[in-house]
Amino acid sequence: MNRHEARENAMIVIYQYLLTNQNIDELIETQFELEKDEIDSYILDAINTVIEKHTTYGKYIDNVLTDWSYDRLGFIEKAILNLSCAEFDLKQVEAPVIINEAVELAKKYCEDDAFKLINRVLDKI
């Protein structure tokens, strides 16, 4: 599994967690279909960072949004933005890569123009 596929799975895990608040370890193992020690440690760190800081990230994203609020975002958009914030915090991947990956996820999973919102928010962060 390459980093892009792992990031996509991580976004889905975060989406499921935000939506259902299920046990994160079970969500990870179910989505990745791997044991945790077989998953890219960077991706696991990103997921765990989101779990620890998603409330903080939500407040930060809310401050960056104009004419909109974090609470009004869909869970997919929240998952993508939270994952991106965690990756920024980890400082292991350059910002343009993180933003590009987030935009690609938004194009695949969100409404037609959501990728523009994702891009705009992450450019400000």
N, CA, C and O atoms as CSV, one atom per row, in Angstrom:
chain,resi,resn,atom,element,x,y,z
A,1,MET,N,N,0.851,-1.176,0.000
A,1,MET,CA,C,0.000,0.000,0.000
A,1,MET,C,C,0.900,1.243,0.000
A,1,MET,O,O,1.763,1.394,0.865
A,2,ASN,N,N,0.687,2.123,-0.976
A,2,ASN,CA,C,1.500,3.333,-1.036
A,2,ASN,C,C,0.947,4.395,-0.077
A,2,ASN,O,O,-0.117,4.214,0.515
A,3,ARG,N,N,1.671,5.484,0.063
A,3,ARG,CA,C,1.292,6.532,1.024
A,3,ARG,C,C,-0.057,7.159,0.666
A,3,ARG,O,O,-0.849,7.465,1.556
A,4,HIS,N,N,-0.323,7.351,-0.616
A,4,HIS,CA,C,-1.612,7.922,-1.031
A,4,HIS,C,C,-2.773,7.025,-0.603
A,4,HIS,O,O,-3.768,7.509,-0.063
A,5,GLU,N,N,-2.646,5.718,-0.843
A,5,GLU,CA,C,-3.703,4.779,-0.447
A,5,GLU,C,C,-3.850,4.742,1.072
A,5,GLU,O,O,-4.963,4.677,1.594
A,6,ALA,N,N,-2.725,4.785,1.773
A,6,ALA,CA,C,-2.765,4.789,3.238
A,6,ALA,C,C,-3.434,6.052,3.758
A,6,ALA,O,O,-4.213,6.002,4.710
A,7,ARG,N,N,-3.128,7.190,3.130
A,7,ARG,CA,C,-3.753,8.458,3.525
A,7,ARG,C,C,-5.259,8.411,3.288
A,7,ARG,O,O,-6.038,8.905,4.102
A,8,GLU,N,N,-5.662,7.816,2.171
A,8,GLU,CA,C,-7.091,7.682,1.872
A,8,GLU,C,C,-7.782,6.819,2.932
A,8,GLU,O,O,-8.871,7.155,3.395
A,9,ASN,N,N,-7.157,5.727,3.306
A,9,ASN,CA,C,-7.713,4.875,4.367
A,9,ASN,C,C,-7.761,5.624,5.696
A,9,ASN,O,O,-8.715,5.479,6.461
A,10,ALA,N,N,-6.742,6.414,5.967
A,10,ALA,CA,C,-6.712,7.194,7.205
A,10,ALA,C,C,-7.871,8.185,7.238
A,10,ALA,O,O,-8.516,8.357,8.272
A,11,MET,N,N,-8.135,8.838,6.103
A,11,MET,CA,C,-9.249,9.778,6.031
A,11,MET,C,C,-10.569,9.060,6.307
A,11,MET,O,O,-11.433,9.597,7.000
A,12,ILE,N,N,-10.729,7.860,5.773
A,12,ILE,CA,C,-11.957,7.094,5.994
A,12,ILE,C,C,-12.088,6.703,7.458
A,12,ILE,O,O,-13.183,6.757,8.019
A,13,VAL,N,N,-10.989,6.312,8.077
A,13,VAL,CA,C,-11.005,5.976,9.506
A,13,VAL,C,C,-11.416,7.188,10.331
A,13,VAL,O,O,-12.239,7.075,11.239
A,14,ILE,N,N,-10.848,8.340,10.019
A,14,ILE,CA,C,-11.178,9.565,10.746
A,14,ILE,C,C,-12.643,9.932,10.523
A,14,ILE,O,O,-13.336,10.319,11.465
A,15,TYR,N,N,-13.112,9.814,9.299
A,15,TYR,CA,C,-14.520,10.062,8.982
A,15,TYR,C,C,-15.410,9.174,9.853
A,15,TYR,O,O,-16.358,9.656,10.474
A,16,GLN,N,N,-15.103,7.882,9.897
A,16,GLN,CA,C,-15.910,6.950,10.680
A,16,GLN,C,C,-15.851,7.297,12.162
A,16,GLN,O,O,-16.863,7.217,12.858
A,17,TYR,N,N,-14.681,7.680,12.647
A,17,TYR,CA,C,-14.535,8.042,14.048
A,17,TYR,C,C,-15.361,9.288,14.380
A,17,TYR,O,O,-16.080,9.312,15.379
A,18,LEU,N,N,-15.256,10.312,13.545
A,18,LEU,CA,C,-16.014,11.538,13.785
A,18,LEU,C,C,-17.520,11.291,13.747
A,18,LEU,O,O,-18.285,11.918,14.480
A,19,LEU,N,N,-17.926,10.377,12.890
A,19,LEU,CA,C,-19.344,10.085,12.714
A,19,LEU,C,C,-19.897,9.189,13.826
A,19,LEU,O,O,-21.018,9.400,14.291
A,20,THR,N,N,-19.116,8.188,14.255
A,20,THR,CA,C,-19.644,7.171,15.166
A,20,THR,C,C,-18.971,7.117,16.531
A,20,THR,O,O,-19.515,6.530,17.467
A,21,ASN,N,N,-17.776,7.731,16.656
A,21,ASN,CA,C,-17.001,7.688,17.889
A,21,ASN,C,C,-16.680,6.258,18.333
A,21,ASN,O,O,-16.576,5.985,19.528
A,22,GLN,N,N,-16.524,5.357,17.373
A,22,GLN,CA,C,-16.154,3.969,17.675
A,22,GLN,C,C,-14.698,3.883,18.106
A,22,GLN,O,O,-13.944,4.849,17.986
A,23,ASN,N,N,-14.315,2.724,18.605
A,23,ASN,CA,C,-12.939,2.471,19.011
A,23,ASN,C,C,-12.013,2.657,17.811
A,23,ASN,O,O,-12.199,2.024,16.771
A,24,ILE,N,N,-11.020,3.526,17.962
A,24,ILE,CA,C,-10.147,3.876,16.841
A,24,ILE,C,C,-9.309,2.692,16.367
A,24,ILE,O,O,-9.083,2.545,15.166
A,25,ASP,N,N,-8.847,1.853,17.278
A,25,ASP,CA,C,-8.033,0.704,16.879
A,25,ASP,C,C,-8.828,-0.279,16.027
A,25,ASP,O,O,-8.311,-0.835,15.058
A,26,GLU,N,N,-10.081,-0.487,16.395
A,26,GLU,CA,C,-10.933,-1.375,15.594
A,26,GLU,C,C,-11.197,-0.780,14.215
A,26,GLU,O,O,-11.179,-1.497,13.215
A,27,LEU,N,N,-11.440,0.516,14.161
A,27,LEU,CA,C,-11.668,1.183,12.877
A,27,LEU,C,C,-10.438,1.064,11.974
A,27,LEU,O,O,-10.558,0.811,10.776
A,28,ILE,N,N,-9.263,1.248,12.562
A,28,ILE,CA,C,-8.021,1.155,11.788
A,28,ILE,C,C,-7.848,-0.242,11.217
A,28,ILE,O,O,-7.614,-0.397,10.019
A,29,GLU,N,N,-7.960,-1.253,12.056
A,29,GLU,CA,C,-7.757,-2.626,11.591
A,29,GLU,C,C,-8.798,-3.043,10.560
A,29,GLU,O,O,-8.474,-3.760,9.613
A,30,THR,N,N,-10.029,-2.609,10.729
A,30,THR,CA,C,-11.075,-2.948,9.768
A,30,THR,C,C,-10.823,-2.267,8.424
A,30,THR,O,O,-10.917,-2.910,7.379
A,31,GLN,N,N,-10.507,-0.980,8.442
A,31,GLN,CA,C,-10.330,-0.234,7.199
A,31,GLN,C,C,-9.067,-0.657,6.454
A,31,GLN,O,O,-9.097,-0.843,5.237
A,32,PHE,N,N,-7.978,-0.808,7.166
A,32,PHE,CA,C,-6.707,-1.123,6.520
A,32,PHE,C,C,-6.568,-2.610,6.200
A,32,PHE,O,O,-5.765,-2.999,5.351
A,33,GLU,N,N,-7.353,-3.431,6.884
A,33,GLU,CA,C,-7.264,-4.883,6.732
A,33,GLU,C,C,-5.843,-5.381,6.965
A,33,GLU,O,O,-5.365,-6.302,6.304
A,34,LEU,N,N,-5.185,-4.741,7.927
A,34,LEU,CA,C,-3.824,-5.081,8.323
A,34,LEU,C,C,-3.713,-4.968,9.835
A,34,LEU,O,O,-4.513,-4.290,10.482
A,35,GLU,N,N,-2.732,-5.627,10.377
A,35,GLU,CA,C,-2.420,-5.420,11.785
A,35,GLU,C,C,-1.766,-4.047,11.911
A,35,GLU,O,O,-1.142,-3.569,10.964
A,36,LYS,N,N,-1.902,-3.417,13.064
A,36,LYS,CA,C,-1.373,-2.068,13.227
A,36,LYS,C,C,0.123,-1.981,12.953
A,36,LYS,O,O,0.595,-0.976,12.422
A,37,ASP,N,N,0.879,-3.027,13.310
A,37,ASP,CA,C,2.328,-2.972,13.086
A,37,ASP,C,C,2.713,-3.093,11.611
A,37,ASP,O,O,3.884,-2.938,11.263
A,38,GLU,N,N,1.741,-3.370,10.746
A,38,GLU,CA,C,1.991,-3.456,9.308
A,38,GLU,C,C,1.638,-2.156,8.577
A,38,GLU,O,O,1.859,-2.040,7.371
A,39,ILE,N,N,1.097,-1.193,9.299
A,39,ILE,CA,C,0.651,0.072,8.712
A,39,ILE,C,C,1.762,1.107,8.875
A,39,ILE,O,O,2.438,1.144,9.903
A,40,ASP,N,N,1.942,1.935,7.866
A,40,ASP,CA,C,2.919,3.020,7.866
A,40,ASP,C,C,2.797,3.812,9.171
A,40,ASP,O,O,1.725,4.330,9.482
A,41,SER,N,N,3.880,3.907,9.927
A,41,SER,CA,C,3.839,4.569,11.234
A,41,SER,C,C,3.482,6.056,11.108
A,41,SER,O,O,2.866,6.620,12.012
A,42,TYR,N,N,3.859,6.684,10.013
A,42,TYR,CA,C,3.494,8.089,9.790
A,42,TYR,C,C,1.978,8.243,9.734
A,42,TYR,O,O,1.421,9.163,10.334
A,43,ILE,N,N,1.317,7.351,9.019
A,43,ILE,CA,C,-0.138,7.396,8.886
A,43,ILE,C,C,-0.799,7.144,10.242
A,43,ILE,O,O,-1.764,7.821,10.597
A,44,LEU,N,N,-0.288,6.184,10.993
A,44,LEU,CA,C,-0.836,5.930,12.339
A,44,LEU,C,C,-0.642,7.147,13.241
A,44,LEU,O,O,-1.534,7.502,14.012
A,45,ASP,N,N,0.522,7.781,13.142
A,45,ASP,CA,C,0.767,8.989,13.931
A,45,ASP,C,C,-0.226,10.086,13.552
A,45,ASP,O,O,-0.734,10.797,14.420
A,46,ALA,N,N,-0.499,10.221,12.258
A,46,ALA,CA,C,-1.451,11.240,11.800
A,46,ALA,C,C,-2.845,10.957,12.350
A,46,ALA,O,O,-3.518,11.867,12.835
A,47,ILE,N,N,-3.281,9.703,12.277
A,47,ILE,CA,C,-4.601,9.341,12.798
A,47,ILE,C,C,-4.680,9.630,14.298
A,47,ILE,O,O,-5.634,10.250,14.769
A,48,ASN,N,N,-3.680,9.179,15.034
A,48,ASN,CA,C,-3.687,9.382,16.489
A,48,ASN,C,C,-3.621,10.859,16.864
A,48,ASN,O,O,-4.204,11.271,17.867
A,49,THR,N,N,-2.918,11.653,16.069
A,49,THR,CA,C,-2.866,13.095,16.309
A,49,THR,C,C,-4.250,13.711,16.116
A,49,THR,O,O,-4.659,14.576,16.891
A,50,VAL,N,N,-4.965,13.272,15.093
A,50,VAL,CA,C,-6.333,13.762,14.891
A,50,VAL,C,C,-7.210,13.401,16.081
A,50,VAL,O,O,-7.974,14.235,16.568
A,51,ILE,N,N,-7.105,12.176,16.546
A,51,ILE,CA,C,-7.944,11.741,17.669
A,51,ILE,C,C,-7.660,12.613,18.897
A,51,ILE,O,O,-8.583,12.991,19.619
A,52,GLU,N,N,-6.395,12.928,19.127
A,52,GLU,CA,C,-6.012,13.743,20.278
A,52,GLU,C,C,-6.436,15.209,20.138
A,52,GLU,O,O,-6.801,15.849,21.124
A,53,LYS,N,N,-6.386,15.742,18.901
A,53,LYS,CA,C,-6.508,17.183,18.720
A,53,LYS,C,C,-7.678,17.635,17.852
A,53,LYS,O,O,-7.739,18.810,17.490
A,54,HIS,N,N,-8.608,16.749,17.506
A,54,HIS,CA,C,-9.652,17.148,16.563
A,54,HIS,C,C,-10.516,18.294,17.064
A,54,HIS,O,O,-11.019,19.076,16.257
A,55,THR,N,N,-10.697,18.412,18.361
A,55,THR,CA,C,-11.456,19.542,18.887
A,55,THR,C,C,-10.689,20.846,18.677
A,55,THR,O,O,-11.272,21.855,18.281
A,56,THR,N,N,-9.404,20.825,18.939
A,56,THR,CA,C,-8.555,21.994,18.710
A,56,THR,C,C,-8.516,22.346,17.230
A,56,THR,O,O,-8.637,23.514,16.862
A,57,TYR,N,N,-8.348,21.341,16.389
A,57,TYR,CA,C,-8.329,21.582,14.942
A,57,TYR,C,C,-9.655,22.178,14.473
A,57,TYR,O,O,-9.677,23.083,13.639
A,58,GLY,N,N,-10.747,21.668,15.007
A,58,GLY,CA,C,-12.061,22.189,14.631
A,58,GLY,C,C,-12.185,23.668,14.931
A,58,GLY,O,O,-12.701,24.429,14.112
A,59,LYS,N,N,-11.714,24.085,16.103
A,59,LYS,CA,C,-11.758,25.501,16.469
A,59,LYS,C,C,-10.863,26.325,15.548
A,59,LYS,O,O,-11.226,27.424,15.129
A,60,TYR,N,N,-9.699,25.781,15.245
A,60,TYR,CA,C,-8.768,26.498,14.374
A,60,TYR,C,C,-9.347,26.638,12.965
A,60,TYR,O,O,-9.302,27.719,12.378
A,61,ILE,N,N,-9.881,25.567,12.433
A,61,ILE,CA,C,-10.490,25.586,11.101
A,61,ILE,C,C,-11.658,26.557,11.084
A,61,ILE,O,O,-11.837,27.299,10.118
A,62,ASP,N,N,-12.452,26.559,12.144
A,62,ASP,CA,C,-13.586,27.473,12.243
A,62,ASP,C,C,-13.125,28.929,12.133
A,62,ASP,O,O,-13.790,29.745,11.494
A,63,ASN,N,N,-11.997,29.253,12.749
A,63,ASN,CA,C,-11.460,30.611,12.686
A,63,ASN,C,C,-10.968,30.979,11.290
A,63,ASN,O,O,-10.982,32.151,10.913
A,64,VAL,N,N,-10.541,29.996,10.536
A,64,VAL,CA,C,-10.027,30.240,9.186
A,64,VAL,C,C,-11.164,30.383,8.176
A,64,VAL,O,O,-11.040,31.117,7.195
A,65,LEU,N,N,-12.262,29.684,8.418
A,65,LEU,CA,C,-13.394,29.729,7.489
A,65,LEU,C,C,-14.025,31.115,7.465
A,65,LEU,O,O,-14.168,31.766,8.500
A,66,THR,N,N,-14.398,31.555,6.268
A,66,THR,CA,C,-15.113,32.818,6.134
A,66,THR,C,C,-16.497,32.518,5.578
A,66,THR,O,O,-16.647,31.711,4.660
A,67,ASP,N,N,-17.493,33.164,6.133
A,67,ASP,CA,C,-18.890,32.968,5.705
A,67,ASP,C,C,-19.344,31.510,5.837
A,67,ASP,O,O,-20.214,31.060,5.091
A,68,TRP,N,N,-18.771,30.795,6.759
A,68,TRP,CA,C,-19.114,29.398,6.969
A,68,TRP,C,C,-18.642,29.035,8.360
A,68,TRP,O,O,-17.912,29.808,8.980
A,69,SER,N,N,-19.038,27.875,8.869
A,69,SER,CA,C,-18.532,27.430,10.161
A,69,SER,C,C,-18.138,25.957,10.084
A,69,SER,O,O,-18.628,25.201,9.246
A,70,TYR,N,N,-17.256,25.588,10.966
A,70,TYR,CA,C,-16.777,24.202,11.012
A,70,TYR,C,C,-17.942,23.238,11.210
A,70,TYR,O,O,-17.987,22.182,10.579
A,71,ASP,N,N,-18.875,23.591,12.072
A,71,ASP,CA,C,-20.006,22.711,12.365
A,71,ASP,C,C,-20.876,22.434,11.145
A,71,ASP,O,O,-21.548,21.404,11.085
A,72,ARG,N,N,-20.871,23.339,10.179
A,72,ARG,CA,C,-21.686,23.159,8.980
A,72,ARG,C,C,-21.012,22.268,7.931
A,72,ARG,O,O,-21.657,21.853,6.968
A,73,LEU,N,N,-19.732,21.974,8.109
A,73,LEU,CA,C,-19.031,21.115,7.157
A,73,LEU,C,C,-19.526,19.675,7.272
A,73,LEU,O,O,-19.970,19.242,8.336
A,74,GLY,N,N,-19.444,18.951,6.181
A,74,GLY,CA,C,-19.762,17.527,6.206
A,74,GLY,C,C,-18.649,16.759,6.909
A,74,GLY,O,O,-17.537,17.264,7.064
A,75,PHE,N,N,-18.951,15.553,7.328
A,75,PHE,CA,C,-17.953,14.752,8.044
A,75,PHE,C,C,-16.753,14.387,7.164
A,75,PHE,O,O,-15.637,14.259,7.668
A,76,ILE,N,N,-16.966,14.222,5.888
A,76,ILE,CA,C,-15.839,13.930,4.986
A,76,ILE,C,C,-14.898,15.137,4.932
A,76,ILE,O,O,-13.681,14.985,5.048
A,77,GLU,N,N,-15.458,16.319,4.759
A,77,GLU,CA,C,-14.641,17.530,4.724
A,77,GLU,C,C,-13.882,17.703,6.044
A,77,GLU,O,O,-12.703,18.055,6.051
A,78,LYS,N,N,-14.570,17.452,7.148
A,78,LYS,CA,C,-13.914,17.540,8.456
A,78,LYS,C,C,-12.765,16.531,8.559
A,78,LYS,O,O,-11.691,16.853,9.066
A,79,ALA,N,N,-13.000,15.332,8.083
A,79,ALA,CA,C,-11.965,14.297,8.144
A,79,ALA,C,C,-10.743,14.703,7.327
A,79,ALA,O,O,-9.609,14.550,7.782
A,80,ILE,N,N,-10.969,15.214,6.131
A,80,ILE,CA,C,-9.856,15.636,5.279
A,80,ILE,C,C,-9.088,16.787,5.918
A,80,ILE,O,O,-7.858,16.767,5.954
A,81,LEU,N,N,-9.797,17.776,6.416
A,81,LEU,CA,C,-9.136,18.927,7.027
A,81,LEU,C,C,-8.403,18.548,8.315
A,81,LEU,O,O,-7.298,19.030,8.559
A,82,ASN,N,N,-9.003,17.697,9.134
A,82,ASN,CA,C,-8.337,17.259,10.363
A,82,ASN,C,C,-7.076,16.462,10.054
A,82,ASN,O,O,-6.042,16.662,10.692
A,83,LEU,N,N,-7.158,15.564,9.082
A,83,LEU,CA,C,-5.984,14.789,8.696
A,83,LEU,C,C,-4.877,15.720,8.208
A,83,LEU,O,O,-3.711,15.539,8.559
A,84,SER,N,N,-5.238,16.701,7.411
A,84,SER,CA,C,-4.246,17.657,6.913
A,84,SER,C,C,-3.612,18.447,8.053
A,84,SER,O,O,-2.398,18.650,8.063
A,85,CYS,N,N,-4.414,18.890,9.004
A,85,CYS,CA,C,-3.878,19.606,10.169
A,85,CYS,C,C,-2.893,18.740,10.938
A,85,CYS,O,O,-1.840,19.214,11.363
A,86,ALA,N,N,-3.236,17.474,11.114
A,86,ALA,CA,C,-2.334,16.554,11.816
A,86,ALA,C,C,-1.029,16.401,11.049
A,86,ALA,O,O,0.049,16.376,11.642
A,87,GLU,N,N,-1.131,16.298,9.730
A,87,GLU,CA,C,0.094,16.173,8.925
A,87,GLU,C,C,0.934,17.440,9.018
A,87,GLU,O,O,2.161,17.358,9.074
A,88,PHE,N,N,0.300,18.608,9.036
A,88,PHE,CA,C,1.054,19.845,9.238
A,88,PHE,C,C,1.776,19.799,10.580
A,88,PHE,O,O,2.945,20.174,10.669
A,89,ASP,N,N,1.085,19.340,11.628
A,89,ASP,CA,C,1.686,19.246,12.964
A,89,ASP,C,C,2.872,18.292,13.004
A,89,ASP,O,O,3.857,18.547,13.697
A,90,LEU,N,N,2.780,17.204,12.267
A,90,LEU,CA,C,3.852,16.207,12.284
A,90,LEU,C,C,5.116,16.699,11.583
A,90,LEU,O,O,6.213,16.220,11.874
A,91,LYS,N,N,4.971,17.645,10.670
A,91,LYS,CA,C,6.105,18.288,9.987
A,91,LYS,C,C,7.053,17.292,9.313
A,91,LYS,O,O,8.271,17.475,9.331
A,92,GLN,N,N,6.488,16.243,8.721
A,92,GLN,CA,C,7.324,15.266,8.024
A,92,GLN,C,C,7.122,15.309,6.515
A,92,GLN,O,O,7.915,14.746,5.761
A,93,VAL,N,N,6.067,15.971,6.080
A,93,VAL,CA,C,5.743,16.084,4.661
A,93,VAL,C,C,5.557,17.561,4.353
A,93,VAL,O,O,4.992,18.299,5.160
A,94,GLU,N,N,6.027,17.994,3.194
A,94,GLU,CA,C,5.912,19.405,2.820
A,94,GLU,C,C,4.454,19.809,2.616
A,94,GLU,O,O,3.628,19.013,2.170
A,95,ALA,N,N,4.160,21.053,2.949
A,95,ALA,CA,C,2.795,21.571,2.868
A,95,ALA,C,C,2.156,21.399,1.489
A,95,ALA,O,O,0.993,20.999,1.424
A,96,PRO,N,N,2.854,21.680,0.383
A,96,PRO,CA,C,2.199,21.499,-0.925
A,96,PRO,C,C,1.734,20.061,-1.183
A,96,PRO,O,O,0.716,19.845,-1.839
A,97,VAL,N,N,2.472,19.092,-0.672
A,97,VAL,CA,C,2.085,17.681,-0.826
A,97,VAL,C,C,0.820,17.409,-0.015
A,97,VAL,O,O,-0.108,16.767,-0.506
A,98,ILE,N,N,0.784,17.891,1.208
A,98,ILE,CA,C,-0.380,17.691,2.080
A,98,ILE,C,C,-1.622,18.319,1.446
A,98,ILE,O,O,-2.686,17.701,1.402
A,99,ILE,N,N,-1.477,19.542,0.962
A,99,ILE,CA,C,-2.609,20.238,0.348
A,99,ILE,C,C,-3.070,19.514,-0.904
A,99,ILE,O,O,-4.270,19.328,-1.103
A,100,ASN,N,N,-2.135,19.104,-1.750
A,100,ASN,CA,C,-2.494,18.388,-2.974
A,100,ASN,C,C,-3.234,17.090,-2.662
A,100,ASN,O,O,-4.236,16.779,-3.307
A,101,GLU,N,N,-2.760,16.344,-1.699
A,101,GLU,CA,C,-3.417,15.090,-1.318
A,101,GLU,C,C,-4.832,15.363,-0.796
A,101,GLU,O,O,-5.769,14.630,-1.111
A,102,ALA,N,N,-4.975,16.410,-0.005
A,102,ALA,CA,C,-6.295,16.761,0.534
A,102,ALA,C,C,-7.254,17.146,-0.589
A,102,ALA,O,O,-8.417,16.743,-0.581
A,103,VAL,N,N,-6.774,17.914,-1.538
A,103,VAL,CA,C,-7.607,18.325,-2.669
A,103,VAL,C,C,-8.030,17.103,-3.485
A,103,VAL,O,O,-9.184,17.006,-3.904
A,104,GLU,N,N,-7.117,16.188,-3.705
A,104,GLU,CA,C,-7.444,14.968,-4.451
A,104,GLU,C,C,-8.493,14.128,-3.714
A,104,GLU,O,O,-9.399,13.579,-4.340
A,105,LEU,N,N,-8.372,14.029,-2.400
A,105,LEU,CA,C,-9.381,13.306,-1.618
A,105,LEU,C,C,-10.737,13.999,-1.711
A,105,LEU,O,O,-11.770,13.340,-1.833
A,106,ALA,N,N,-10.731,15.316,-1.654
A,106,ALA,CA,C,-11.984,16.070,-1.749
A,106,ALA,C,C,-12.626,15.889,-3.122
A,106,ALA,O,O,-13.846,15.759,-3.223
A,107,LYS,N,N,-11.825,15.881,-4.164
A,107,LYS,CA,C,-12.365,15.675,-5.508
A,107,LYS,C,C,-13.004,14.294,-5.640
A,107,LYS,O,O,-13.987,14.119,-6.361
A,108,LYS,N,N,-12.439,13.326,-4.941
A,108,LYS,CA,C,-12.951,11.954,-5.031
A,108,LYS,C,C,-14.176,11.727,-4.141
A,108,LYS,O,O,-15.102,11.021,-4.541
A,109,TYR,N,N,-14.192,12.307,-2.952
A,109,TYR,CA,C,-15.205,11.949,-1.959
A,109,TYR,C,C,-16.247,13.025,-1.655
A,109,TYR,O,O,-17.290,12.720,-1.077
A,110,CYS,N,N,-15.987,14.259,-2.029
A,110,CYS,CA,C,-16.876,15.355,-1.633
A,110,CYS,C,C,-17.713,15.855,-2.806
A,110,CYS,O,O,-17.573,15.403,-3.942
A,111,GLU,N,N,-18.589,16.805,-2.487
A,111,GLU,CA,C,-19.378,17.479,-3.518
A,111,GLU,C,C,-18.430,18.168,-4.497
A,111,GLU,O,O,-17.258,18.394,-4.197
A,112,ASP,N,N,-18.956,18.494,-5.658
A,112,ASP,CA,C,-18.146,19.003,-6.767
A,112,ASP,C,C,-17.181,20.129,-6.413
A,112,ASP,O,O,-16.014,20.069,-6.800
A,113,ASP,N,N,-17.628,21.149,-5.692
A,113,ASP,CA,C,-16.783,22.310,-5.428
A,113,ASP,C,C,-16.101,22.283,-4.062
A,113,ASP,O,O,-15.417,23.240,-3.700
A,114,ALA,N,N,-16.274,21.225,-3.313
A,114,ALA,CA,C,-15.704,21.165,-1.962
A,114,ALA,C,C,-14.185,21.243,-1.974
A,114,ALA,O,O,-13.578,21.740,-1.026
A,115,PHE,N,N,-13.570,20.752,-3.048
A,115,PHE,CA,C,-12.110,20.779,-3.105
A,115,PHE,C,C,-11.595,22.223,-3.056
A,115,PHE,O,O,-10.495,22.472,-2.561
A,116,LYS,N,N,-12.378,23.163,-3.563
A,116,LYS,CA,C,-11.977,24.574,-3.529
A,116,LYS,C,C,-11.945,25.085,-2.095
A,116,LYS,O,O,-11.029,25.811,-1.709
A,117,LEU,N,N,-12.942,24.706,-1.309
A,117,LEU,CA,C,-12.981,25.083,0.095
A,117,LEU,C,C,-11.798,24.475,0.842
A,117,LEU,O,O,-11.124,25.158,1.612
A,118,ILE,N,N,-11.553,23.198,0.612
A,118,ILE,CA,C,-10.431,22.493,1.255
A,118,ILE,C,C,-9.123,23.210,0.930
A,118,ILE,O,O,-8.318,23.480,1.821
A,119,ASN,N,N,-8.917,23.513,-0.339
A,119,ASN,CA,C,-7.711,24.180,-0.796
A,119,ASN,C,C,-7.573,25.559,-0.144
A,119,ASN,O,O,-6.495,25.919,0.329
A,120,ARG,N,N,-8.654,26.319,-0.121
A,120,ARG,CA,C,-8.637,27.667,0.447
A,120,ARG,C,C,-8.293,27.640,1.940
A,120,ARG,O,O,-7.477,28.428,2.418
A,121,VAL,N,N,-8.934,26.716,2.667
A,121,VAL,CA,C,-8.678,26.622,4.106
A,121,VAL,C,C,-7.231,26.208,4.379
A,121,VAL,O,O,-6.561,26.802,5.224
A,122,LEU,N,N,-6.761,25.202,3.671
A,122,LEU,CA,C,-5.396,24.716,3.920
A,122,LEU,C,C,-4.345,25.717,3.485
A,122,LEU,O,O,-3.265,25.757,4.075
A,123,ASP,N,N,-4.621,26.528,2.472
A,123,ASP,CA,C,-3.696,27.583,2.086
A,123,ASP,C,C,-3.519,28.601,3.203
A,123,ASP,O,O,-2.436,29.162,3.366
A,124,LYS,N,N,-4.588,28.844,3.981
A,124,LYS,CA,C,-4.517,29.807,5.075
A,124,LYS,C,C,-3.839,29.234,6.306
A,124,LYS,O,O,-3.255,29.964,7.106
A,125,ILE,N,N,-3.924,27.919,6.449
A,125,ILE,CA,C,-3.310,27.274,7.612
A,125,ILE,C,C,-1.816,27.203,7.397
A,125,ILE,O,O,-1.093,26.696,8.254
